[in-house]
Amino acid sequence: MITYELGKRKIKIPETDIERSMKILGITKDEAIQVWLEDEGYLENEEQEELEAKAKKNRITATIHQASAKDPAKKTQKERVRKEDPTKELIIAKTAEFLKDYAENVTITNIGKLISFKIGEDDYEFNLIRKRKPKKGA
């Protein structure tokens, strides 16, 4: 960090910014510090102020920030295709059969996943989840 005194203020300037400006713009260290101070609003540059006023007048920045495609194509969502899983479907069907002896309102809400039922005053839901095999090397 470079510490620069501007009047009574001490301003810390990142050396990387100064070095980058010197390299890219081909200017001296003092000129790079002045450019940094102007860019950060510590000093005023008449030419820079004039260009900003002109850009605001022409609404150049507003055009840039509001730029978008004329006719943005909306993505249509594809219909999801459920993968068949005979093992899970069999487990759900057999469990639903078993529950019919002990519960009421036994309903398979998702053929390979959910069964809802009621015992007494309480509602229950049975959710079947298959765990993935661990990845090799993990």
BALOBA-1460 file (C-alpha; in Angstrom, 3 decimals):
// residues 138
<rec num="1" residu="m" x="0.000" y="0.000" z="0.000"/>
<rec num="2" residu="i" x="1.174" y="3.484" z="-0.855"/>
<rec num="3" residu="t" x="0.164" y="6.250" z="1.562"/>
<rec num="4" residu="y" x="-0.510" y="9.540" z="-0.222"/>
<rec num="5" residu="e" x="-1.162" y="12.810" z="1.624"/>
<rec num="6" residu="l" x="-3.846" y="14.990" z="0.068"/>
<rec num="7" residu="g" x="-4.178" y="18.088" z="2.231"/>
<rec num="8" residu="k" x="-4.801" y="16.779" z="5.746"/>
<rec num="9" residu="r" x="-6.054" y="13.398" z="4.491"/>
<rec num="10" residu="k" x="-3.923" y="10.300" z="4.225"/>
<rec num="11" residu="i" x="-5.099" y="8.022" z="1.422"/>
<rec num="12" residu="k" x="-3.953" y="4.434" z="1.063"/>
<rec num="13" residu="i" x="-3.520" y="3.395" z="-2.563"/>
<rec num="14" residu="p" x="-2.990" y="-0.253" z="-3.595"/>
<rec num="15" residu="e" x="0.422" y="-0.645" z="-5.224"/>
<rec num="16" residu="t" x="-0.977" y="-3.233" z="-7.647"/>
<rec num="17" residu="d" x="-3.338" y="-0.594" z="-9.108"/>
<rec num="18" residu="i" x="-0.494" y="1.884" z="-9.558"/>
<rec num="19" residu="e" x="1.815" y="-0.708" z="-11.149"/>
<rec num="20" residu="r" x="-0.957" y="-1.875" z="-13.480"/>
<rec num="21" residu="s" x="-1.676" y="1.696" z="-14.611"/>
<rec num="22" residu="m" x="2.018" y="2.371" z="-15.169"/>
<rec num="23" residu="k" x="2.390" y="-0.774" z="-17.263"/>
<rec num="24" residu="i" x="-0.808" y="-0.495" z="-19.323"/>
<rec num="25" residu="l" x="-0.846" y="3.286" z="-19.856"/>
<rec num="26" residu="g" x="2.925" y="3.732" z="-20.006"/>
<rec num="27" residu="i" x="2.955" y="6.560" z="-17.442"/>
<rec num="28" residu="t" x="5.115" y="7.503" z="-14.476"/>
<rec num="29" residu="k" x="4.345" y="6.613" z="-10.877"/>
<rec num="30" residu="d" x="3.188" y="10.176" z="-10.075"/>
<rec num="31" residu="e" x="0.870" y="10.200" z="-13.089"/>
<rec num="32" residu="a" x="-0.529" y="6.781" z="-12.107"/>
<rec num="33" residu="i" x="-1.253" y="8.062" z="-8.587"/>
<rec num="34" residu="q" x="-3.007" y="11.124" z="-10.031"/>
<rec num="35" residu="v" x="-5.113" y="8.928" z="-12.351"/>
<rec num="36" residu="w" x="-6.070" y="6.674" z="-9.416"/>
<rec num="37" residu="l" x="-7.067" y="9.687" z="-7.269"/>
<rec num="38" residu="e" x="-9.185" y="11.075" z="-10.115"/>
<rec num="39" residu="d" x="-10.849" y="7.722" z="-10.772"/>
<rec num="40" residu="e" x="-11.704" y="7.277" z="-7.102"/>
<rec num="41" residu="g" x="-13.128" y="10.813" z="-6.806"/>
<rec num="42" residu="y" x="-10.426" y="12.355" z="-4.601"/>
<rec num="43" residu="l" x="-9.395" y="14.800" z="-7.346"/>
<rec num="44" residu="e" x="-11.397" y="16.351" z="-10.173"/>
<rec num="45" residu="n" x="-10.428" y="16.119" z="-13.811"/>
<rec num="46" residu="e" x="-12.200" y="18.618" z="-16.067"/>
<rec num="47" residu="e" x="-11.904" y="16.428" z="-19.153"/>
<rec num="48" residu="q" x="-13.304" y="13.411" z="-17.297"/>
<rec num="49" residu="e" x="-16.197" y="15.461" z="-15.849"/>
<rec num="50" residu="e" x="-16.986" y="16.829" z="-19.303"/>
<rec num="51" residu="l" x="-17.071" y="13.335" z="-20.816"/>
<rec num="52" residu="e" x="-19.320" y="12.048" z="-18.013"/>
<rec num="53" residu="a" x="-21.750" y="14.946" z="-18.505"/>
<rec num="54" residu="k" x="-21.824" y="14.273" z="-22.241"/>
<rec num="55" residu="a" x="-22.497" y="10.563" z="-21.666"/>
<rec num="56" residu="k" x="-25.328" y="11.361" z="-19.228"/>
<rec num="57" residu="k" x="-26.827" y="13.833" z="-21.686"/>
<rec num="58" residu="n" x="-26.825" y="11.250" z="-24.474"/>
<rec num="59" residu="r" x="-28.055" y="8.523" z="-22.088"/>
<rec num="60" residu="i" x="-25.240" y="6.237" z="-23.247"/>
<rec num="61" residu="t" x="-24.902" y="4.484" z="-19.905"/>
<rec num="62" residu="a" x="-28.679" y="3.977" z="-19.631"/>
<rec num="63" residu="t" x="-28.700" y="2.325" z="-23.038"/>
<rec num="64" residu="i" x="-25.859" y="0.034" z="-22.039"/>
<rec num="65" residu="h" x="-27.419" y="-1.001" z="-18.740"/>
<rec num="66" residu="q" x="-30.853" y="-1.627" z="-20.232"/>
<rec num="67" residu="a" x="-29.579" y="-3.530" z="-23.258"/>
<rec num="68" residu="s" x="-31.336" y="-6.807" z="-23.952"/>
<rec num="69" residu="a" x="-32.319" y="-9.003" z="-26.835"/>
<rec num="70" residu="k" x="-35.238" y="-7.759" z="-28.940"/>
<rec num="71" residu="d" x="-37.139" y="-11.035" z="-28.733"/>
<rec num="72" residu="p" x="-35.812" y="-13.172" z="-25.894"/>
<rec num="73" residu="a" x="-36.693" y="-16.789" z="-26.515"/>
<rec num="74" residu="k" x="-38.329" y="-18.331" z="-23.488"/>
<rec num="75" residu="k" x="-37.240" y="-21.819" z="-22.643"/>
<rec num="76" residu="t" x="-39.982" y="-24.383" z="-22.603"/>
<rec num="77" residu="q" x="-39.706" y="-26.891" z="-19.840"/>
<rec num="78" residu="k" x="-39.455" y="-30.460" z="-20.996"/>
<rec num="79" residu="e" x="-41.882" y="-32.979" z="-19.633"/>
<rec num="80" residu="r" x="-40.195" y="-35.122" z="-17.015"/>
<rec num="81" residu="v" x="-40.105" y="-38.787" z="-17.765"/>
<rec num="82" residu="r" x="-40.174" y="-40.992" z="-14.686"/>
<rec num="83" residu="k" x="-37.671" y="-43.815" z="-14.733"/>
<rec num="84" residu="e" x="-39.284" y="-47.116" z="-13.979"/>
<rec num="85" residu="d" x="-37.973" y="-48.894" z="-10.925"/>
<rec num="86" residu="p" x="-39.621" y="-52.327" z="-10.569"/>
<rec num="87" residu="t" x="-37.933" y="-53.057" z="-7.223"/>
<rec num="88" residu="k" x="-39.236" y="-49.907" z="-5.541"/>
<rec num="89" residu="e" x="-42.679" y="-50.334" z="-7.116"/>
<rec num="90" residu="l" x="-42.862" y="-53.902" z="-5.767"/>
<rec num="91" residu="i" x="-41.816" y="-52.776" z="-2.251"/>
<rec num="92" residu="i" x="-44.460" y="-50.005" z="-2.268"/>
<rec num="93" residu="a" x="-47.203" y="-52.360" z="-3.523"/>
<rec num="94" residu="k" x="-46.410" y="-55.097" z="-0.946"/>
<rec num="95" residu="t" x="-46.140" y="-52.542" z="1.885"/>
<rec num="96" residu="a" x="-49.522" y="-51.033" z="0.897"/>
<rec num="97" residu="e" x="-51.079" y="-54.523" z="0.942"/>
<rec num="98" residu="f" x="-49.609" y="-55.155" z="4.394"/>
<rec num="99" residu="l" x="-50.822" y="-51.788" z="5.738"/>
<rec num="100" residu="k" x="-54.419" y="-52.431" z="4.636"/>
<rec num="101" residu="d" x="-54.720" y="-54.946" z="7.512"/>
<rec num="102" residu="y" x="-53.694" y="-52.348" z="10.142"/>
<rec num="103" residu="a" x="-54.631" y="-48.943" z="8.723"/>
<rec num="104" residu="e" x="-57.428" y="-47.192" z="6.888"/>
<rec num="105" residu="n" x="-57.346" y="-44.931" z="3.825"/>
<rec num="106" residu="v" x="-54.176" y="-46.612" z="2.493"/>
<rec num="107" residu="t" x="-53.287" y="-44.750" z="-0.701"/>
<rec num="108" residu="i" x="-50.253" y="-45.062" z="-2.952"/>
<rec num="109" residu="t" x="-49.629" y="-41.370" z="-3.748"/>
<rec num="110" residu="n" x="-46.479" y="-42.009" z="-5.806"/>
<rec num="111" residu="i" x="-46.082" y="-45.485" z="-7.315"/>
<rec num="112" residu="g" x="-42.375" y="-45.800" z="-6.535"/>
<rec num="113" residu="k" x="-42.109" y="-43.613" z="-3.457"/>
<rec num="114" residu="l" x="-45.063" y="-42.669" z="-1.223"/>
<rec num="115" residu="i" x="-47.889" y="-44.351" z="0.656"/>
<rec num="116" residu="s" x="-50.234" y="-42.331" z="2.852"/>
<rec num="117" residu="f" x="-52.520" y="-43.919" z="5.460"/>
<rec num="118" residu="k" x="-54.415" y="-43.258" z="8.664"/>
<rec num="119" residu="i" x="-54.340" y="-45.145" z="11.971"/>
<rec num="120" residu="g" x="-56.910" y="-43.882" z="14.432"/>
<rec num="121" residu="e" x="-56.840" y="-40.068" z="14.461"/>
<rec num="122" residu="d" x="-53.281" y="-39.805" z="13.107"/>
<rec num="123" residu="d" x="-52.197" y="-39.462" z="9.464"/>
<rec num="124" residu="y" x="-48.965" y="-41.110" z="8.311"/>
<rec num="125" residu="e" x="-46.851" y="-41.145" z="5.202"/>
<rec num="126" residu="f" x="-44.388" y="-43.840" z="4.179"/>
<rec num="127" residu="n" x="-41.551" y="-42.525" z="1.979"/>
<rec num="128" residu="l" x="-39.238" y="-45.060" z="0.316"/>
<rec num="129" residu="i" x="-35.745" y="-43.785" z="-0.510"/>
<rec num="130" residu="r" x="-32.967" y="-45.773" z="-2.175"/>
<rec num="131" residu="k" x="-29.430" y="-44.804" z="-1.207"/>
<rec num="132" residu="r" x="-26.841" y="-44.379" z="-3.958"/>
<rec num="133" residu="k" x="-23.769" y="-46.557" z="-4.070"/>
<rec num="134" residu="p" x="-20.640" y="-44.710" z="-2.914"/>
<rec num="135" residu="k" x="-18.367" y="-43.453" z="-5.669"/>
<rec num="136" residu="k" x="-15.198" y="-45.423" z="-6.314"/>
<rec num="137" residu="g" x="-12.083" y="-43.846" z="-4.826"/>
<rec num="138" residu="a" x="-14.019" y="-41.828" z="-2.235"/>
